[in-house]
């Protein structure tokens, strides 16, 4: 399982733990165009606007909220 921390432009963040994560960015603007995961076990949002995402950071197993 992998945990990533998703930072939003408003300053808040949350963690998602899933089997696999995939992100895609625009080659010219470097903006996030796609974020997907498979078999999420915790932290899966009901709705996520990609234009509100500031950063997606993978966490070590020692980091996170302890839900891993």
Secondary structure in CASP SS format (residue, H / E / C, confidence):
PFRMAT SS
TARGET T0000
AUTHOR 0000-0000-0000
METHOD secondary structure of the structure
MODEL  1
X C 1.00
X E 1.00
X E 1.00
X E 1.00
X E 1.00
X E 1.00
X E 1.00
X E 1.00
X C 1.00
X C 1.00
X C 1.00
X C 1.00
X E 1.00
X E 1.00
X E 1.00
X E 1.00
X E 1.00
X E 1.00
X C 1.00
X E 1.00
X E 1.00
X E 1.00
X E 1.00
X E 1.00
X E 1.00
X C 1.00
X C 1.00
X C 1.00
X C 1.00
X C 1.00
X C 1.00
X E 1.00
X E 1.00
X E 1.00
X E 1.00
X E 1.00
X E 1.00
X E 1.00
X C 1.00
X C 1.00
X C 1.00
X E 1.00
X C 1.00
X C 1.00
X C 1.00
X C 1.00
X C 1.00
X C 1.00
X C 1.00
X H 1.00
X H 1.00
X H 1.00
X E 1.00
X E 1.00
X E 1.00
X E 1.00
X E 1.00
X E 1.00
X C 1.00
X C 1.00
X C 1.00
X C 1.00
X C 1.00
X C 1.00
X C 1.00
X C 1.00
X C 1.00
X C 1.00
END
